[in-house]
């Protein structure tokens, strides 16, 4: 199953599921806003999206990931708007039979998301200045 959401506001995490008797792994990734960008202190990141395309492209990336790897579920929530330091901007859950394919799929999915989904982020410095944030997939 694939479920993706782009939301403007705090992320309500997907609940863990202890009733999955075919899945030995439930990989959870929470991307959080760190306190520095390019060695400069920041107060937040601000995410923008190409609204007519971002969520549909995110779903395509998720569906491709599920087809490419032996995983059962991929759930993703990505925030837009202003996200303060320490808060989550991305929440992903992948369920798979074994951990190895789950971890490989998670890395692939997040890299593909950064490369293909039209969501951009700006780092907000302490003085309020906005600078483009590093969106590389490393």
N, C-alpha and C positions, 0 to 999 in steps of 0.2 A: 504494500500500500504506500502511496505517496501523498503527502499533505504538505503544502507550502503556504505561507502567509507573509505578506509585507504589512507591517503595522506601524502606526504612529503613536507611540506610547510604550510604557514598560512591557516587557515580555513576561507572559504567564507561561512558565515552562511546561512542556508536555509531561504528563505523569509517567513515572516508571511503571512497568507492567510485569508483575511477578507471575502472571498466568500464561506466559509464552513457553510452552513445553517443547517447542521445536527450535527455539533460539537459545544458543549458549552464550551469546554476547549481545549486550545492549550498550553501544558506544554513545556517549553524550559529549558534545562539544559546546562550550559557551565561550563565545568571543567577547571579550570585555575591552572597554576603552582604557588604554594605558595612559599614564600621566605625562608622557613626553612624546614628541614627534620631531624628528630631525634635531635631537638634543635640545629642544625647547620645551619648556613647561606649557602644558595645555590645560584648559578647563573642561573641554568637551570635544566631541566630534559632531559634525552636522552632516547627516546623510540625505542625499537627494536621489530621486529616481526619475527615469523616463516612464511616467505613469502608464502609458498605453502599452508598454512592452515589458516592464520589469518582472511582474508576477508571472506572466505567461512564459517568459524565458527561464525564470527560476524553476518553474514546473518542468520545462523541457530538460533542463540540466539534471533535475532530480530523477525524472523518468529514465533518462539515458544512463544514469549511475546505477539504478536498480536493474536495468537490462544488462549492463556491462559486467556487474559483479554479482556474486551469489549472496545477495542480501534480500531480506523480506520486507522491511519497512524503511522509509526515509521520511522523516518529518523535519521541517525547517521553518523557523520564524526569523525574519530579518526586520530590524527596525529602520525607520526613516525618521527624519527630524533630528532634534538636538538630543544627544546622549552624553550624560556627564561621565567624568572619569570614574572608573570602577563599575559602571553599569554594563549590563549585557546588551550588545547590539546584534548578536547572532546566536541562535540556539538550534542545534541540530541533534537529532537522535537517529541512529541507524541500528537496526536489529538484524542479526545474522546468525547462522548456525555456529560459526567459529569466529574468534576474535580477529584472526589474521585478515580475512576478507573484509571484515567490518572496518578495521583501521585503514586498510588500503582504499576502500571505498570512501571513507570520510575524507582522506587527504585529496583524493581525486575530485570529490564533490566540491569541497571548499575552493580548490584551485580553479575549477571550471566556473564556479559561481563568480569569483573575482575577475576571471577573464571574459565572461560572456554576458553577465546580467548587468544591465545599465543602471547601476547604483553607484553614486559617487560620494566621496566623503571629504569634508573640509575640517581641518584642525583649527580649533578656536584657541588662540593664544591668550595669555593672561590679560593683555591690553585690549582684547576684543577683536584683534586682527584675525582674518581667516586666511589660511594657506592650504593649498591642495595637500591631502594626506597621501601617504605611501600606500598604494593599492596593489603592490606586487604580490604574487602568490607564494612567496617563500615563507 
